[in-house]
């Protein structure tokens, strides 16, 4: 039993041992499996760990790469931002510099504008002062034109005397014109000069051109006005003052011209001057050209020599009145006066004077006289009557035998004379021809003198056309009255209406 128990026990024990062994083996297997599992797990864990480490390392590497990239991007971004900031700083600095420069330029511009404005104002002030000084200087020139006469005129007189030659009175007049034209005047005051010479009366006929009214400054001064915009404003001169200045100026110019005429002509040849002062202008009413005479005077050398032209207190207008000159009351308005000489002698060729009266018979026959002697006889007759006369040369005289001047200021003027030493009636065509010459020469009248008679047509025509007719019997009476010549008129027949005593 005990052995059976022991076998059973052994078997049980063996079984148990086997079971235990199996259990131990199982446990060992399980332990091995567990170990292996644990090893696998550890390996897996190791692998996982390694994988995780790799992944972590990769992740870390990626992170590092990302960080590096991020850092690079950040660095680049920072660099870019720095560049932007630097650029912005530079731009800001440049903008600031530009702004400062702009402000500096603006300040400089403003300062320049202020300086320019100030300079402009100063220029305007200087301009006002300068133009005022010019006005004052011009006024001084106008008022001093008589006192500031140039010297050296005796030298011009020598040239004029040399031009006279052998009785060349026409050349003498040209030389006088040339000498007077060479004398220096202030700008705008030296007008044209025309001269002629009448040897019979030893008189120089002088005509000068006065300046127009604009020569007198129409402003008294120029004033600076600080307006917007600032300007130089003229201060107008009163019209009454302009008129007074112009009247004084033309009077000074007239006196100076006469003084110069006497200075350049020899006293042994020229005793007096017949002067006309005219001005070329436009008639404001018609727009036509006019040439009014503003001053006219006939004066002798002796009378003119009494004037003290260098005296500052000399009143030129009063001096002209002292010389019995005809002076326009309103020269600024171009109010004309009748000239003492109303013609231009340069149109005529003056013949040398011949004294035919002394060589005449006690009772000369006018019809048989030499034609030239007859013309000079007519001249002497007109001089005795009261006219100034010059006989023209026979060649190219436009049908004029003589020109005569009536010195009466109001009714006088130029007379065109034709002397017809004839035995027959003077034709009406001759009278009409003289009337045409009167109009052409702008003379005051024409005179036809004849030893014969005129027809009815001539007597009707003459009074209407400024022509006076003197027939033979009227001429005979005038010669007896004024020259004491009891002349004969040897006509072959008695003219109609005449009586025998009218001839002899």
Secondary structure as the mmCIF struct_conf table of DSSP 4:
data_model
#
loop_
_struct_conf.conf_type_id
_struct_conf.id
_struct_conf.beg_label_comp_id
_struct_conf.beg_label_asym_id
_struct_conf.beg_label_seq_id
_struct_conf.end_label_comp_id
_struct_conf.end_label_asym_id
_struct_conf.end_label_seq_id
HELX_RH_AL_P HELX_RH_AL_P1 UNK A 2 UNK A 144
TURN_TY1_P TURN_TY1_P1 UNK A 145 UNK A 147
BEND BEND1 UNK A 148 UNK A 148
BEND BEND2 UNK A 151 UNK A 151
HELX_RH_AL_P HELX_RH_AL_P2 UNK A 153 UNK A 164
TURN_TY1_P TURN_TY1_P2 UNK A 165 UNK A 167
HELX_RH_AL_P HELX_RH_AL_P3 UNK A 169 UNK A 181
TURN_TY1_P TURN_TY1_P3 UNK A 182 UNK A 182
BEND BEND3 UNK A 183 UNK A 183
TURN_TY1_P TURN_TY1_P4 UNK A 187 UNK A 189
STRN STRN1 UNK A 193 UNK A 198
TURN_TY1_P TURN_TY1_P5 UNK A 199 UNK A 202
STRN STRN2 UNK A 203 UNK A 210
HELX_LH_PP_P HELX_LH_PP_P1 UNK A 211 UNK A 212
HELX_RH_3T_P HELX_RH_3T_P1 UNK A 213 UNK A 215
BEND BEND4 UNK A 216 UNK A 216
BEND BEND5 UNK A 218 UNK A 218
STRN STRN3 UNK A 219 UNK A 225
BEND BEND6 UNK A 228 UNK A 229
STRN STRN4 UNK A 231 UNK A 236
HELX_LH_PP_P HELX_LH_PP_P2 UNK A 237 UNK A 238
HELX_RH_AL_P HELX_RH_AL_P4 UNK A 239 UNK A 264
BEND BEND7 UNK A 265 UNK A 265
TURN_TY1_P TURN_TY1_P6 UNK A 267 UNK A 269
STRN STRN5 UNK A 272 UNK A 282
TURN_TY1_P TURN_TY1_P7 UNK A 284 UNK A 286
STRN STRN6 UNK A 289 UNK A 300
HELX_RH_AL_P HELX_RH_AL_P5 UNK A 301 UNK A 304
TURN_TY1_P TURN_TY1_P8 UNK A 305 UNK A 306
TURN_TY1_P TURN_TY1_P9 UNK A 309 UNK A 310
TURN_TY1_P TURN_TY1_P10 UNK A 312 UNK A 313
HELX_RH_AL_P HELX_RH_AL_P6 UNK A 316 UNK A 322
TURN_TY1_P TURN_TY1_P11 UNK A 323 UNK A 324
STRN STRN7 UNK A 326 UNK A 327
TURN_TY1_P TURN_TY1_P12 UNK A 329 UNK A 330
HELX_RH_3T_P HELX_RH_3T_P2 UNK A 331 UNK A 333
TURN_TY1_P TURN_TY1_P13 UNK A 334 UNK A 334
BEND BEND8 UNK A 340 UNK A 341
BEND BEND9 UNK A 343 UNK A 343
HELX_RH_3T_P HELX_RH_3T_P3 UNK A 345 UNK A 347
BEND BEND10 UNK A 348 UNK A 348
HELX_LH_PP_P HELX_LH_PP_P3 UNK A 349 UNK A 349
STRN STRN8 UNK A 350 UNK A 350
HELX_LH_PP_P HELX_LH_PP_P4 UNK A 351 UNK A 353
BEND BEND11 UNK A 357 UNK A 357
TURN_TY1_P TURN_TY1_P14 UNK A 358 UNK A 359
BEND BEND12 UNK A 360 UNK A 360
TURN_TY1_P TURN_TY1_P15 UNK A 362 UNK A 363
STRN STRN9 UNK A 365 UNK A 365
HELX_RH_3T_P HELX_RH_3T_P4 UNK A 366 UNK A 368
BEND BEND13 UNK A 369 UNK A 369
HELX_RH_AL_P HELX_RH_AL_P7 UNK A 371 UNK A 385
TURN_TY1_P TURN_TY1_P16 UNK A 386 UNK A 386
STRN STRN10 UNK A 387 UNK A 391
STRN STRN11 UNK A 392 UNK A 392
HELX_LH_PP_P HELX_LH_PP_P5 UNK A 393 UNK A 393
BEND BEND14 UNK A 394 UNK A 394
TURN_TY1_P TURN_TY1_P17 UNK A 395 UNK A 396
TURN_TY1_P TURN_TY1_P18 UNK A 398 UNK A 399
BEND BEND15 UNK A 401 UNK A 401
STRN STRN12 UNK A 402 UNK A 406
TURN_TY1_P TURN_TY1_P19 UNK A 409 UNK A 411
STRN STRN13 UNK A 413 UNK A 420
BEND BEND16 UNK A 423 UNK A 424
HELX_LH_PP_P HELX_LH_PP_P6 UNK A 425 UNK A 425
STRN STRN14 UNK A 426 UNK A 426
HELX_LH_PP_P HELX_LH_PP_P7 UNK A 427 UNK A 427
HELX_RH_AL_P HELX_RH_AL_P8 UNK A 428 UNK A 441
TURN_TY1_P TURN_TY1_P20 UNK A 442 UNK A 442
BEND BEND17 UNK A 444 UNK A 444
STRN STRN15 UNK A 445 UNK A 450
BEND BEND18 UNK A 451 UNK A 452
STRN STRN16 UNK A 454 UNK A 454
HELX_RH_AL_P HELX_RH_AL_P9 UNK A 456 UNK A 462
HELX_RH_3T_P HELX_RH_3T_P5 UNK A 463 UNK A 465
TURN_TY1_P TURN_TY1_P21 UNK A 466 UNK A 466
STRN STRN17 UNK A 467 UNK A 470
HELX_RH_AL_P HELX_RH_AL_P10 UNK A 472 UNK A 483
STRN STRN18 UNK A 488 UNK A 488
BEND BEND19 UNK A 492 UNK A 493
HELX_LH_PP_P HELX_LH_PP_P8 UNK A 494 UNK A 495
TURN_TY1_P TURN_TY1_P22 UNK A 496 UNK A 497
HELX_RH_3T_P HELX_RH_3T_P6 UNK A 500 UNK A 502
TURN_TY1_P TURN_TY1_P23 UNK A 503 UNK A 503
#
